[in-house]
Structures are given as C-alpha cells and as structure tokens.
Amino acid sequence: MNVLNRRKALQSRFGGILLLYLVFVSISLVSRTVLFLMSVSDISFNPFYILWSYVAGLFMDTVAFSYFMIPFVLFQMFVPDKVFNSGVHRFLAYASYFITFFILLFNGVSEYFFWEEFGVRYNFIAVDYLVYTTEVLGNIKESYPLPLLISGILAIDIALTAIVVKKKLLEDSLASKTNLKIRLKTGFALLCLPIISFLLIKNTTVEFTGNRYNNELAKNGIHSLFAAFLNNELDYETFYATRSNEENFKQLRGLLKTTNSEYLSNETFDITRKISNQGEEKKYNVVFITVESLSGEFLNYKGSKLGKLTPNLDALADSSLFFNNLYAIGTRTIYGLEAVTLGAPPKPGQSVIKRPNSENLFSIGRIFKQRGYDLKYIYGGNGYFDNMNAFFFDNGYQIIDDGDFDDGDITFKNAWGVCDQDLFNRTLKECDKSYASGKPFLNHLMTTSNHRPFTYPDGMIDIPSHSGRPGAVKYCDFAIGEFIRKASEKPWFSNTLFVIVADHCAGSAGQAELPFMEYQIPFLIYNPGIVRPMQIGKLCSQIDVAPTLLGIMNWSYDTKFFGKDILKMTPEEERAFISNYQKLGFIKNNRLSILSPQQKITHYIIDPEKGEMKAESKDTEIENEAIIYYQSANYVYKNKLNRWN
C-alpha cells in the first residue's frame, strides 16, 4: 500500500482498525526479533528458514489480528455518525487504544519470559497457568520485578499513544462520515477474514522448516494461546525426553507381549494383538461404577484416615476380587474415564476426552458392543461438561444424563447434578430395560455426590449435608450399598459383575513433584456367585482395569490396549502410571521416574509402606521404560493408530 492509499485508508471510518493492525504487527515484529536473538544457538541460519520465520510470521500475525479486530469491526459497523463523531467518543476511542496498546505490549513482554523458560510460543502450559492463577501469580511476584516491568510497559504505552495523538493519526477517521450501507459492506468484508482463518488456518500450518525454533518463530503468540485452548494438548516430542520411535516400539512390543497374546502384524508400529483365553466365554452383564474422588485412604485397607466412612464399600471389598495396589493415572475425572475406557497411559496436556477427533477410538465399549451388548453411559450431571457426552456418544455409547431424568425421579439435585441415589435408581431401570429386551448390558456410571459443595439428601446418613468431604464420602458409600442391595433382588443380578473404581483421588497436593501415595485408589469386581473373593496386591494402574475385566469374562479378542490383565501379570510386568497436566510419572520396583517439560527427568526411591520418596541418581532402566510407554502412547494417539477400525 503506497503512502497516499495508506493515508486515505486511515481517514476512513475503519482507519482506526488499520492503525491498530500496524501497531499489532510492529509489536509482533519486535517480539519475533527479540525471540530470534534469544535463540541464536538453536535456530537454523538457512536463509530460507529465516525468511520463512518472518514472512510466515507476518501471515500468522495477520491471522491473529483478524480475530482480535472482531469487536472493533462490529463497533464501527453499527455506531451512527452522530455518536462516532462526538467528543465523548473521541475521548473513549483514545482511551480504548491506550488500553489495547498496553495489552499488546504486556503480551509481548510475557512472551519473552515464556520463551525464556520453554523455548516456544504459548501452549497448553500457558493455558494451565491460567487455570492455576493463585500459584502462578505467586510465582510471578517472587520471580520477576513486576513494578519495574509494568512501569516500563506503561511508559512505552504512553509514548505510543502520544505519537498517535500528536500525529493526529485518528483524527480524520473519527471525523469521517459514512452511510450505513457502506459500513456494513466494509465490515462484512473484514469479518470474512477471521471466518476464513478459522476454517483454513491452524497453528501448525506454518510448521514447514526442519527446525523447531524457526517454526515457533513463525507463529503468533496470541494465536498459539487460543489454539492451545482449542487443541488441549502439549506436544510430547517437543517438550519431553525422547528416543527413537522405531526403537521404542520394538521394545514396547516386548513389554506388551503376554503368554496368551500374539501380534497380528510384524509392522513395528502396530501393537494390535490377539488375546486368547481358553474355555467358554461368559456373557456377564456389567455395571461399571466410576466413583468421584474415592481415595484409597477413605477405606479400611488404607487405614480410613477420616474415620469409618465406608462400611458398605469395606464389606464389598471383603466379598470381592479386590485390587489394593492400584494407582489413578491423573487428578481429574476425565483422566480416570479415559484410562478405564481406552486402556492407555495419559498424554501430556488435556485428557483425550476433551480433545478434538476423539471419536471411534479402540475402547472397552467397542468390544462389548461388537458382542451385541446394550452400551450406556449414565451420568447424574450435565454430560456436556468436560465433553463427556460427545466422547462416549462418538465411541458407541447411548448417553443418559440429568436432562433425561424425569422430575419424579429426582429427589435431590445440586450444581453437579442429581444425587447418587437418583443415579443408581435410574441405572436399575436401565438394567431392567435391557434384561427385558433379552440383551446383555454394559452400563458405565459416573457418580457426582463426593464433590464440592458436598451436599446430599438429608436424613440418609449421620453426617449433615454440606458439612465437608467426610459426609460426602459416607453418603456415596451409603448410596452404593443401597444400590447393591436393590440390585441383588433383580433377576439379572446373578449374571452381573459390578466393577467399582475411583476416577481419581480426593487430592494430589504435596511438596513432592508427584505425591505418589495420593494416587492410590480402590478397584474391586463384585459378585460372589461369579468371582471368588480375594485381595490382589500387584502394582497396577487404571489402564489395566479393562483387560482384567475381559480376562475374568474369559473373552478372546483383538486388543490395542497398553494395559494388561492384572491376574495374569508376572512380577516383572507390574508398574503404574501417575500424572498431572505436565508431569508424567512411572512407578516400578519401588522406583519413580518423572518426565517433565524441557526434557527434564527426575528419579526417586519410594517407600509405599511409609509414603516416603527420596531423590536418587539416574535409573536408566526405569527411565527408558517410562519414555517407551509415554512416547509410544503419544505416537499411537497422534498417528491415529488407536482407532477401532
């Protein structure tokens, strides 16, 4: 655009948006150059790569600005000239530009510090920081000279705004007069840019060079942040310690191999195996209860630290096949649901359940549905939360959530949904319905009552509602006990397995990187007429729940699970996976290796009896096995090798 055309554009009603664009890309250019200089030892000086970083970078800056300008365009389109040309609007316009400049400058400085720590644009870690604001703000206050930084940003902001005022860059635009038809035509044309960008441009579009730093420089920080919100993942191979994928899978195939399995292909990256169990397959019904926040410490087997809160679950444990050394893979419901459904280690960042393209995955539900089972996910709350409904529906389940409960079926409801008794009563009806139709069923439940605000129906237990976690735990236990008693009177009971496992523990706070004891949760399979009561102390994980259930049912099936049948595990096969959003833990032989961003690995000796962990030097064998599992699980997911077909 030549000088005459640029000046003419600045004089139009939409001239302020052009000015804002020029400031936006200028700040982005300075920021990109600073990040470039910070990374001179890591970037490629291939002239084409450098040119790409800046040319593609300008393109991504423009894409990011197309979203940023939306409220400004809408304002320009619909505000009449009388208001637009007024003195009040003139003052508000300069004030809004002053605030906008500050936001852009603040973002540029924030990108500097984020790049300094992680060597990339904003990603899921930045999203995670927005979730944990208390901890993050405290860390920022202690780590950086905030008063000095904010003062510097304000000084630049004042200078930039002063230039705009002194040069009268907005005056002609603020005084311009435009009829509504022209404003609408121009505005709709501008709004086509973000629409086209959203449909066609991804954050990975500019990952063209062979150098990660050059690719990151070509991105825009603001666009990367919102892409992280949408994609909900943290790329494993960018941030974590890696090995050769081919070598990993060669060893993984050995780790996953069992005496009753055979690989269906010699292809290195194909982990599909045929599990063969001798004898007659059992077509048991299954009621799969995932219990909210049921830490092992609430039950007798871990000492009942809060008192005798779970008499029903303790009695069930004594009458069940009870696994007393199982670890949750994560700290939120969707991680637990992912593990027991998909049988694979966690991925860094958000759970697969909340990520796009999570349909038609290899899951326990698909195996049951293939054999003609009624397959239902029953949740007492709104299944839109955490994308649960979409995930389970896209993977073959019929969805029943609080919107499907009749008013007469709801005795109590809070912000999270109906109480556990109402959930279990609805489940009984669904079991009856499938039994009446002559079809076996797998009903997967997710409870809600053991969650803040810890409210439940009055008079059910001896702890008042809304008095804290102990009452919620005891009420949940009461509801489970009542459900089992009612189910025992049903004609389908004698042919039904009841699987009870926590989604995660009640808390995972602690001074340790990953306080491993906080991840211990109960897992039991109940029906004395089918399974012999026994306690199993093998070290195992939520990803082993599905293969173990299928083993008890004596099924032969093709599998892509990373998990194994716990009952058939040898001592050498025992291991567990624990994680949070960023840290990936692997437990084996009383050793804990933790993989963290920036390719960091830490090692600990752990004492499960005392709950102690002590830092130790590198344990190559455990470290390599951790990398093999986590990197391979990520590879399988990213390359869609875990699809049902």
N, C-alpha and C positions, 0 to 999 in steps of 0.2 A: 504494500500500500504506500503510494507516494505521500509527500508532506501535505499537498493540497487535499487529497482524498481523506487522509487521516484527520486533518483539521475539520473538514466538512462532517465527518462521522462523529467527531467529538461535539459538534454543535447540534446534533440531532437529539431527540428525546432519549434515545438509547446510548448517547455518548458516554454517560457515566459508566455503563457496563463495559464499553471498550477500554475506558481508563482503568477500571478495576482489573480487566484482563491483562493489560500491560504491566500493572503492578504485580499481579499474581505470577506471571511468567518471569518477571525480572527477579522477584524474590526466590522463585524456584531455580532460576539460573545460578544465582549467587550460592544458594544452598547446595546445588549439584556440584558446583566447582569446589566448594569447601569440602564436601564429602569425597570428591575426587582426590584432592590434595591429602586428605587424611589416609588415603588407601593406595598411595603410590607404590608401595611394596607388594601389593596384591593384585592390582588391576593389570590388564594386558595393554601394552602400548602399541598394539597393532592399530595403525591409523584408521582402518575401517571400524574397529571396535570402539575407538574413542569417538569417532564421528557418529556412530550409531547411538552411543550413550547420550549424546547431546541432541541429535535430530529426533530420535525416537522419544527422548526425554521431553522435548518441546511438544511432541504429539500427545504424550500422556498428560502433560501439564494442561493442554487444551481440553482433553477428555475430562480431567478432574474439574476444570473450571466450568465445563458445560453443566455439571451437577451443581456446582457452587453458585452459579448465577441464577438458578431457577426462581428463588423468591424475588430477586431483583427484577427479573423479566416480568413476572406476574404483576409486580407493583407498577412497573412502567406501563403495562398494557391497560390497566383499569383505572388508574388515578386520573381524574379530569384535569384539564389545563388550569382551571381556576385554583385548584389545590396545589398542583405541581409548580405553578409559577409564584406561589405565595412566599412571603418572608419566613413564615414558620417552617414551611417545607425546606426552604433553603438552609435554615439552621439545622434541622433534623438530618438533612442529607449529608452535611459536613460531619455531623456527629456520628452518623452511621458509618461513614467512610473511615473516620478516625478509629472506631471500634473494630471495623473489618481489617484495617491495616495492622492493628495490634494482634488480632487473632492470627493473621498470616505470618507476622514476624515471630510471634510466640511459637507457632508450629515449626518455623524454620530452626529456631534455637532448640526446640525439643527433639527435632530430627537429628541434630548434631549429637546430642547426648545418647540418643537411642542407637545411632550408628556407631558411636564410640564403644558402646558396650557389646552390641551384637553384630555389627558389620553389615546390616541390612536395613531396608526400609521398614516401616511399621508392619507388624504381622500379628499373629494370634497372641504373642506375648503382650503386645500393646493393648489388645482387647482385654486380656487377663488383668492387666494393670488397672483398667477402667472398672473392672468388677471388684477388685480388692482395693478400694480407694483409701481406706484407713491406713493399711500397711504401706501402700505406695507413697501416699503423701508424707507419711512419717519418714520414709526412706529418703525422699527428695529433700525434705527440710534438713536432714542430717548430712546429706551428701553434697549438696550444691549451694552456692551463695545466692539464694533466691532474691533477697533485696537488691543485690547488685545486678543480677540478671534482669529482673523486672524493670529496674531503673534504666538500664541500657536500652531495653526494648521500648520503653516509653519515650526515651529521648529520640530514638530513630523514628518512632511513630509521629511524634510532634514535628520533627523536621520534615518528614514526608508529607504530612498534612499541610504544613506551612507552605511547601512548594506548590501544592495543588491550589491553595488559596491565593498565594502571591501571583502565580502564573495564570490565575483565573481559568483553570482547566475545566471547571464545571459550570462556569457562569453562563456560557451560551446554551449549554444543554438545559440548565434549569430555567432559562428564559424562553425556550423553544415552545412553539405551539403546533400540535399535531391532532388531526381528527381521529376519532376512534377507529375507523376502518383501517387506516394506515398503521395505527398502533397494534391492532390485532393481527394484521398481516405480518408485520415485522416480528412481533412476539411469537406467533406460532412457528414462524420460520426458525427462530432461535431455539425454541423448545424442541424442535426436531433433533437438535444436536445431542442432548442427553438421552433421548429415546434411542437414537441410532447407536450411540456409545454403549448403552446398557445391553442392547441386543447383540452387538457385534464385537465389542472390545472387552477382553478380560485382562486381569493384572499380569497374566503370563504371556500375553500377546507379544510383548517386547523381549521375551527371553530368547534371543536369537543368537547371541555370541556364545563362545565356548568358555567364557569367564564369568563366574557368578557375580563378581563385583561390578563388572561392566553392565551386566543385565540389571542389577539392582539400581545402578545409577540412572538407567533409562526409565525407571519407574517414577511415579509421583507419590510422595508420602501420604497425602490425604486420600488419594485413590487407593493406595495399598491398605490403609487402615479400614476403609469401608469394605474392601474386598475381603479382608480378614474376618469382618463381621459376617459376611455372606458365606464365605467358604468354611469357616470354623475349623481350620486345621493349621498345624505347624509342620512344615515340611521336614521329614526325618533326615533326609540325606543332606540338607543344608545345615542343620544345627547339631546333629548328633554324631558320635563316633561311628565310623562305617568301616566295612570290609568289602571285599569283592562280593557282589551279589551272587555270582556263579559259585564261588567257594562256599558262601553261606548256605545256599540251597543244597549243595552236595552234602554238607554236614547236617542240615536240617532234616533231610530225608532219612538220615540215620537216627536222629533224635526222635522222629515221629514214628518210626517203624516199630511194630509190635509183633509178637509171635502169631497173632491171629489177623494180621493185615498183610496185604500185598499191594504194591503200587500198580496202577493201571497203565502207566506210561513210563518210558525211560527218559522222557523230557525232563531236564534238570529242574525247571521252574514249576513243574506240575506236581503238586503234593496230593493229588486225588488217590485215595486208597480204597481197597475193598476190605471192609471189616467182616470177618466170618465167625459166627458163633454157632456151635454145634447144638443140635436139638431143635425142639419146636419153638417157633416164635410165639410170644404171648401178646395178645391184643388187649392189654390192660387199658382202661381209661386212666387219664392223668389229670389231676388238679394240681397245678403248679402255682404255688403261692410265693410271690416275692414280697418280703416284709420290709416296710420302710424303716431304715436306721436301726436295725436289730443287731447291736454289737454283741459279740460273744460274752462280754463281761456282764451282761444282764442275766445270763443263765447260770445254773448251778455249776456247769462244767468249767466255767472260768471264775467261779467264786462269788457270783451275784453281789457285786460291789455296792449296788444300790438297795440291797435287801431282797427279800423273797418276792420278786415281782412277776415271775413267770412259772407258776405252778403247773399250768397246763402244758407249756412247751417242755418243761423239765420232765413231766410224765410221758409226753410223746417221745422225747429223746430216749428215754429208758426202754421204750417199746418199738424203737425204730432202728433202721440202719443209720447210724449217726456218725457223721464225719466231723471230728472235733479238732482238726488242724487245718482248716480251710481258710484262705485269705481272699478278701474282696480285692478286685483289681483297681478300684477307684474310690472316689469320695462323693459321687453323686448317683442318683437313681439311674440315669440313662447309661452310665458306665456298667452298672450291675446288670441291667437289662440286656445291654449289648453282649456282655460276656456269656451269660447263660443262654442266650439265643443264638449267637454266632460262633461261640467256642473258640475265640481268637484273642491274643494279647491286645491290650489297649494301644491306641495310636496317640502320639503327642497332639495336644490341642483338644478340640471338642470331640465328644463321642460321635461315632459313625451315625448314630441315630439322628443327630441334628445336622448332619452334613447333606449336601445335595447328592443325588444319584445313589441313594441308599436302598433302592428297590431291587427285588429279585436276587437277594443275596443267599448264599448257602446257609441254611439255618435249620434248627431242630424242627421248627414249624413245618418247613417244606417236606421233611422226611415223614412226619406224621400225616400231612395232607396227602402225600403220594400214596399212602396206605388207606385212604378213604376216611380219615378222621374229620369230625367237626373241629374246626380250629378257631378259637375265640380269644381275644384279648379283652379282659374285663377290668375296668379302672373306675374307681369311685369318684375321680375328679374329671376335669375337662382335659381330654386327651390331646387337645391342640397344644397344651403346654409341653415344651421340650420336644415337639414334633413326634410324640409317641404314636398318635393315631395314624399319621401318614406313614411312619416307618412300618408299623405292624400291618396296616392295610396293604401296603405295597409289597409285603412279603407273605401274603396269603391268608392273613387272619381276618375274621369278622370282628368289627370293633363294637364294644359296648362301653359307653362312658356315662357320666352323670346326666347327660342330655337324654339318655334312653331310659332313665328311671322314671316311673310314674310317681306322681305326688304321693299316692297312697303307700308307696314302697320306701319313702324317705322318712325316717324317724328323727334324724339329726343330720345337719349339714353345716360345715364351716367353709372358710375360703378355699380349702384344698379339695372339698368335695364331700360326698356322703360318708358317714361313719363306717367303720369296718364291719359292724353287724349288718348294715344295709347291703354292703358289698357282698358279703358271704351269703346273705339270703337270696340275692339276685343270682349268685352263682349256682345255688341249689336249684333254682328254677331252670337255668340253662342246662344243667346236667340232666334234670328230669326231661327236658325237651329233647335232647339228643338221644337219651335212652329210649324214649317213647317212639322215636323215629327209627330205632334199630341201628343207630350209628355210634361207633366208639367216639370218644371226645378227648381233646386236649384243651382245657381251659386254663389260660395263664392270667393270674390275678396280680394286681399291684395295689397294696394297701396304702392308706394315707394318714391314719389317725396318730401314728407316732411321729408327729411333725408339729412344729410351731403352728398355731398357738396352743397345741396340746389340749384341745377341747374335745369332749365326747359326751354321750348321753349321761345325765345324772342318774345316780342310784344303781349303776351297773357294778361298780367296784367300791372299795372303802377309801379311795382317794378322790377328793373333789376334782371336778373338771377344771381345767385352766390353772392348775397348780404346779405345772412343770413336767419334765420328762418322765419321772418315775410313774406318775399317774397314766401317762400316755402309753408307756410300755406295758403296764399292768392291764389297761383296758384292751390293748391289742391282743395280749395273751388270753384274756377272757373271751374276746370275740372268736379267736381261733379255736379255743376249747369248745365253745358253744357250737361252732360250725362243724367240728369233727363229730360231736355228739349227734347233731341233727343228720349229718351225712350217714352215720352208722345205721340209721333207721331206713335208709333208702335201698331199693332193690339192686342198685348198681354199685353199692359200697364194696361188696366182696370182691369185685373185679377192678377196683380203682386204687391207683397209687397216689398218695398225697406227698408232693415234694414241697418242702418248706426251706427257703434260703433267704438270707438278708440281701437287700440290694447293695448296701454298704454299711459301714459302722456309723455310730451316732456322732462321732467327731474324730478328726485326724490332726488335731493341733498338737504341737510339741516342739521342743527345741531341736530335735533331730530333723534331718532333711526329710526323711520318710519314717515316722514313728511306727515301725512295723507291727507292734503289738496292737495298735489301734485298728488294724485292718482285719483282725481275726473275727470271723462271723460263723454262726451255726449253719449247718446244712444237714437235713435229715430226709429220709424217704420212709414213709409210714404206711403200713397195713400189715399187721401181724399175721394175717392169713396168707400173705404173699411173700414177704421178706422176713427173714429171721433177725430179731433184734441183735444188734452188735455195735460196738464202738470201733471206729476205724481212725487210727492216729496218723495216717500217712500225710505228709506235707503235700497240699494240693491247692487248687485255685478254682475260682468260679468258672473258668473256661473248661473245667473237667466235669461240670455238672451234667451237661447234655450227653456226652459219651457214656457216663456212668449209668444214667437212666436207661439209655438204649441197651447197654450191656445187661442190665437187670431184666429187661424185656426180651433178651436173647435174640435181638434183631441182627440180621446180616444186612449191611448197607454200604453204599459208597459214601466216602466222607472227605471233606476238606477242612475238618476241624484241626486246630492246633492242640486242643485238649485231648485227654486220654481217659479211659475207663479207670477210675481210681482203684477199683477192686482188683484189677489185673496189673497195676503198677508194680514194678520192681523198685527196690530201694534206690537204685541208680537213676530212676526216672522221676523221683519226687522233686518238685520245685514249685515255686509260687511266683505270681506277678502282682506287684502293687504299684500304684502310680498316683500322681496328681496331674494337673494340666501340663506341667513341663517336665517333671522328673519321672523316670521310668525305672522301677526297682525290680530286681531279680533275686530271689532267695533260693539258695541250695546249700546243703551241707553246713548249715549254720553260718553261712556267708551271705552278705547282702551287697550287691553291686548296684549302683545308681547311675544311670545315664542322664546327663543334663545338657541343655543348650551350650553352645560354644565348644562342643566335643569334649565336655568335661565328664570324667568318670571318677566316682569315689567308692571306696570299699570299706566294709565293716565286718567285724566278727559279732555275731548276735547270740544272745542267750535267751531263748523263748521262755525258759522257766522263770527267770528273773526280770525279763523285759528289758534287758540292757543291750546296748550296742556300742562297740568300741572301734574307732578308726584303725584300719590296718593298711599295710602297703599293698601294692597291686597283686591281685589274684588273677593271673592270666586266663586260667581255665574257665572260671566263673564269668569273668568279663567277656570272653569270647562267646560263651553260650548266651549271655544276655543280649549281645549285639546280634547274634544269629537269629534269635527269636524275634526281637523287636524290629530289626531292619527288614527281615523277611516278611513279617506280618504287614508292615507298611508297604512293601513291594507288591505283595499279593493284592492288597486293597487298591493301591494306586493303579495297578495294571489290570484291574477287574478280573483277577484270576479266582476270586471267591464267589463268582456268580453261580446261581443254581444250574443254569444251562447256557 
